[in-house]
Amino acid sequence: MATTDILFDAAKAAMAKAHAPYSRFPVGAAILTEDGRIHAGCNIEIVSFPEGWCAETSAIAHMVMAGGSRIAEVAVVAEKLVACSPCGGCRQRLAEFSGPNTRVHLCDAATGIVQTVTMEELLPHSFATDSLGDAAA
């Protein structure tokens, strides 16, 4: 099985665990780190909207807690939207842990990856953390 298929399957499995009682819009994300590990997350809503967590945020948290730091690829899938892309906040969060050529796979829950873009295409003018000097290290 191709790595992209495994990444999609992990994102879809995470989406099935979403806690989305208010929006009823489950989302899953899976991150492939540069060392080959996969970390997945789902959106988790709370009644104090929008204070919940996006799927990408949850996946990044899992990656960081497992000792990962660099994203090689990301897959995002939503149950009710084909090619659902990360929200603005998650685009910046993903940029924090990836490079401009990191691939972001936008998926359809039924068929898999339908579009692949780079982080630079997704967030062309991201805030560059390297501009913070030693504070970002």
Salt bridges, closest charged atoms under 4 A:
ASP35 OD2 - ARG37 NE 3.11
GLU73 OE2 - ARG103 NH2 2.76
GLU73 OE1 - HIS105 NE2 2.53
